[in-house]
Amino acid sequence: MNAADPGYCATDLNGHSGPRTPTQGAVAAVRLATLPADGPTAGFFDDEGTVPW
């Protein structure tokens, strides 16, 4: 199991005040969803890679 941080994205929930688009926010989640079976686990990731807990 991994967790993805999409960053502060402009959505209906926040009145479109975020500087990132939903497409930009999806990058980390898509990357994690398409990892091979031997990919990293138990991590927290954003667009740039691993985020320290």
MDAnalysis code that builds the backbone (N, CA, C; Angstrom):
import MDAnalysis as mda
import numpy as np

u = mda.Universe.empty(159, n_residues=53, atom_resindex=np.repeat(np.arange(53), 3), trajectory=True)
u.add_TopologyAttr("name", ["N", "CA", "C"] * 53)
u.add_TopologyAttr("resid", np.arange(1, 54))
u.add_TopologyAttr("resname", ["MET", "ASN", "ALA", "ALA", "ASP", "PRO", "GLY", "TYR", "CYS", "ALA", "THR", "ASP", "LEU", "ASN", "GLY", "HIS", "SER", "GLY", "PRO", "ARG", "THR", "PRO", "THR", "GLN", "GLY", "ALA", "VAL", "ALA", "ALA", "VAL", "ARG", "LEU", "ALA", "THR", "LEU", "PRO", "ALA", "ASP", "GLY", "PRO", "THR", "ALA", "GLY", "PHE", "PHE", "ASP", "ASP", "GLU", "GLY", "THR", "VAL", "PRO", "TRP"])
u.atoms.positions = np.array([
    [0.838, -1.165, 0.000],
    [0.000, 0.000, 0.000],
    [0.891, 1.238, 0.000],
    [0.546, 2.201, -0.825],
    [1.247, 3.478, -0.897],
    [0.235, 4.612, -0.796],
    [0.706, 5.780, -0.482],
    [-0.140, 6.974, -0.428],
    [0.441, 8.024, -1.369],
    [-0.447, 8.780, -2.005],
    [-0.019, 9.817, -2.942],
    [-0.517, 11.186, -2.476],
    [0.354, 12.177, -2.564],
    [0.005, 13.563, -2.257],
    [-0.194, 14.295, -3.583],
    [-1.426, 14.695, -3.904],
    [-1.674, 15.378, -5.169],
    [-1.266, 16.851, -5.160],
    [-0.949, 17.384, -3.998],
    [-0.682, 18.814, -3.900],
    [-1.995, 19.585, -3.808],
    [-1.894, 20.888, -3.774],
    [-3.079, 21.735, -3.619],
    [-3.654, 22.019, -5.005],
    [-4.694, 21.259, -5.351],
    [-5.287, 21.332, -6.688],
    [-6.569, 22.168, -6.688],
    [-6.809, 22.841, -7.778],
    [-8.027, 23.635, -7.961],
    [-9.197, 22.686, -8.221],
    [-10.115, 22.618, -7.264],
    [-11.294, 21.760, -7.394],
    [-12.521, 22.507, -6.902],
    [-13.699, 21.930, -7.135],
    [-14.935, 22.522, -6.618],
    [-14.903, 22.611, -5.095],
    [-14.248, 21.645, -4.470],
    [-14.203, 21.578, -3.007],
    [-13.556, 22.821, -2.387],
    [-12.542, 23.395, -3.050],
    [-11.860, 24.565, -2.488],
    [-12.102, 25.842, -3.296],
    [-13.181, 25.861, -4.082],
    [-13.498, 27.063, -4.858],
    [-12.478, 27.358, -5.948],
    [-11.805, 26.321, -6.418],
    [-10.786, 26.439, -7.479],
    [-9.640, 27.371, -7.094],
    [-9.279, 27.342, -5.802],
    [-8.216, 28.235, -5.330],
    [-6.817, 27.620, -5.395],
    [-6.711, 26.342, -5.678],
    [-5.395, 25.700, -5.748],
    [-4.660, 26.058, -7.027],
    [-3.327, 26.111, -6.974],
    [-2.538, 26.477, -8.151],
    [-2.328, 25.328, -9.141],
    [-2.650, 24.097, -8.730],
    [-2.438, 22.936, -9.607],
    [-3.756, 22.465, -10.205],
    [-3.679, 21.906, -11.410],
    [-4.870, 21.338, -12.045],
    [-5.104, 19.925, -11.504],
    [-6.325, 19.428, -11.628],
    [-6.566, 18.038, -11.238],
    [-5.677, 17.060, -12.020],
    [-5.395, 17.367, -13.263],
    [-4.518, 16.514, -14.065],
    [-3.125, 16.458, -13.457],
    [-2.600, 17.593, -13.030],
    [-1.289, 17.611, -12.375],
    [-1.340, 16.820, -11.072],
    [-2.424, 16.943, -10.348],
    [-2.561, 16.231, -9.083],
    [-2.650, 14.727, -9.244],
    [-3.099, 14.263, -10.398],
    [-3.262, 12.829, -10.632],
    [-1.959, 12.116, -10.971],
    [-0.914, 12.858, -11.303],
    [0.345, 12.244, -11.764],
    [0.887, 11.220, -10.770],
    [0.998, 11.582, -9.508],
    [1.569, 10.665, -8.520],
    [0.684, 9.433, -8.332],
    [-0.622, 9.612, -8.296],
    [-1.534, 8.483, -8.104],
    [-1.470, 7.517, -9.280],
    [-1.420, 8.036, -10.489],
    [-1.335, 7.174, -11.666],
    [-0.011, 6.421, -11.675],
    [1.071, 7.115, -11.337],
    [2.369, 6.443, -11.283],
    [2.337, 5.281, -10.284],
    [1.758, 5.507, -9.105],
    [1.691, 4.450, -8.098],
    [0.756, 3.317, -8.529],
    [-0.328, 3.647, -9.193],
    [-1.285, 2.626, -9.630],
    [-0.713, 1.728, -10.721],
    [0.309, 2.187, -11.401],
    [0.871, 1.409, -12.504],
    [2.263, 0.841, -12.186],
    [2.617, 0.823, -10.920],
    [3.893, 0.227, -10.516],
    [3.891, -1.269, -10.792],
    [5.034, -1.832, -11.100],
    [5.115, -3.283, -11.237],
    [4.953, -3.955, -9.871],
    [4.726, -5.252, -9.895],
    [4.498, -6.016, -8.657],
    [5.648, -5.883, -7.662],
    [6.856, -5.652, -8.139],
    [8.000, -5.534, -7.230],
    [8.349, -4.078, -6.922],
    [7.420, -3.176, -7.171],
    [7.649, -1.751, -6.900],
    [7.655, -1.443, -5.409],
    [7.923, -0.188, -5.049],
    [7.984, 0.188, -3.635],
    [6.627, 0.064, -2.952],
    [6.653, -0.207, -1.658],
    [5.424, -0.288, -0.869],
    [5.618, 0.467, 0.443],
    [4.502, 0.774, 1.088],
    [4.481, 1.446, 2.386],
    [5.153, 2.813, 2.337],
    [4.932, 3.538, 1.247],
    [5.548, 4.850, 1.108],
    [4.539, 5.955, 0.879],
    [5.012, 7.172, 0.966],
    [4.216, 8.380, 0.729],
    [4.929, 9.130, -0.375],
    [4.243, 9.404, -1.492],
    [4.873, 9.937, -2.681],
    [4.142, 11.156, -3.222],
    [4.897, 12.032, -3.885],
    [4.317, 13.124, -4.648],
    [4.943, 13.086, -6.042],
    [4.777, 14.141, -6.826],
    [5.306, 14.172, -8.191],
    [6.816, 13.965, -8.253],
    [7.500, 14.376, -7.221],
    [8.974, 14.345, -7.236],
    [9.561, 13.076, -6.636],
    [8.722, 12.233, -6.053],
    [9.223, 10.993, -5.463],
    [8.761, 10.804, -4.041],
    [9.597, 10.188, -3.225],
    [9.251, 9.865, -1.852],
    [9.193, 11.115, -0.976],
    [8.138, 11.193, -0.165],
    [7.969, 12.287, 0.800],
    [8.246, 11.710, 2.179],
    [9.129, 12.335, 2.965],
    [9.388, 11.810, 4.315],
    [8.140, 11.951, 5.191],
    [7.931, 10.984, 6.056],
    [6.779, 11.023, 6.947],
    [7.088, 11.922, 8.093],
])
